[in-house]
Amino acid sequence: MKNNKEALIRDILESSSRIFNIIKPRVPLDCLSSDLTVAQLRVLLLLYSDGPAHMSAIASQLGVALSSATGIVDNLVKKEMVFREADSLDRRLVVCKLAPAGEDLTGRLWSMGELQLEQLLEGLTPGQLEKSAQVARMLLDNITGKFK
């Protein structure tokens, strides 16, 4: 039974990988032409997905020294993409959060992914969509149970 489960998981992962290789996520051209570095974009996406974070958490997530993370965030502050604030519980700590321009950019990137998924789902029959919805709900239930 365990081998069958492992084989099914491998099959799902391989199919997912093939799907992502075929569709290649599309990034809006205005995002590509911006003067953001990859590291800066990673910080924006981190703050978008996880919410406000201490500088040390950003450094840890990026796998860089605190001084490097500080430099990356400082540049994002100059570009008005990120706000830096003192932590309300410990004024020695710095909390970083998205500024409106950062929220707009990351929101547009997220919307592009949703649009691609919607376009993929449009090609399914009503019966296939129902099965897909059931699988999505099962995955959500599984995730929700693990992250409580």
BELNORBEL-V854929 format. One record per residue. N is the residue number from 1. RES is the residue in one letter. SS is DSSP state (A for helix, B for strand, O for the rest). NEAR is the number of other ideal C-beta (glycine too) atoms within 10 Angstrom. Layout:
<<N RES SS NEAR> <N RES SS NEAR>>
//
This chain:
<<1 M O 5> <2 K A 6> <3 N A 7> <4 N A 8> <5 K A 9> <6 E A 10> <7 A A 10> <8 L A 10> <9 I A 10> <10 R A 10> <11 D A 10> <12 I A 11> <13 L A 10> <14 E A 10> <15 S A 10> <16 S A 10> <17 S A 10> <18 R A 10> <19 I A 10> <20 F A 10> <21 N A 8> <22 I A 8> <23 I A 13> <24 K O 8> <25 P O 9> <26 R O 11> <27 V O 13> <28 P O 13> <29 L A 8> <30 D A 9> <31 C A 14> <32 L A 8> <33 S O 8> <34 S O 14> <35 D O 7> <36 L O 19> <37 T O 12> <38 V A 7> <39 A A 17> <40 Q A 19> <41 L A 18> <42 R A 17> <43 V A 26> <44 L A 22> <45 L A 15> <46 L A 18> <47 L A 25> <48 Y A 16> <49 S A 9> <50 D A 11> <51 G O 10> <52 P O 14> <53 A B 20> <54 H B 14> <55 M A 18> <56 S A 12> <57 A A 15> <58 I A 24> <59 A A 19> <60 S A 13> <61 Q A 15> <62 L A 15> <63 G O 9> <64 V O 16> <65 A O 10> <66 L A 12> <67 S A 10> <68 S A 14> <69 A A 23> <70 T A 17> <71 G A 13> <72 I A 22> <73 V A 24> <74 D A 12> <75 N A 17> <76 L A 26> <77 V A 14> <78 K A 9> <79 K O 16> <80 E O 11> <81 M O 25> <82 V B 24> <83 F B 17> <84 R B 15> <85 E B 12> <86 A B 11> <87 D O 12> <88 S O 8> <89 L O 7> <90 D O 10> <91 R O 9> <92 R O 6> <93 L O 13> <94 V B 17> <95 V B 18> <96 C B 25> <97 K B 14> <98 L B 22> <99 A O 18> <100 P A 10> <101 A A 14> <102 G A 24> <103 E A 15> <104 D A 12> <105 L A 22> <106 T A 20> <107 G A 12> <108 R A 13> <109 L A 18> <110 W A 13> <111 S A 11> <112 M A 15> <113 G A 13> <114 E A 9> <115 L A 11> <116 Q A 14> <117 L A 11> <118 E A 9> <119 Q A 10> <120 L A 13> <121 L A 12> <122 E A 8> <123 G O 8> <124 L O 12> <125 T O 8> <126 P A 6> <127 G A 8> <128 Q A 11> <129 L A 13> <130 E A 11> <131 K A 11> <132 S A 13> <133 A A 11> <134 Q A 10> <135 V A 11> <136 A A 10> <137 R A 10> <138 M A 10> <139 L A 10> <140 L A 10> <141 D A 10> <142 N A 10> <143 I A 10> <144 T A 9> <145 G A 8> <146 K A 7> <147 F O 6> <148 K O 5>>
//
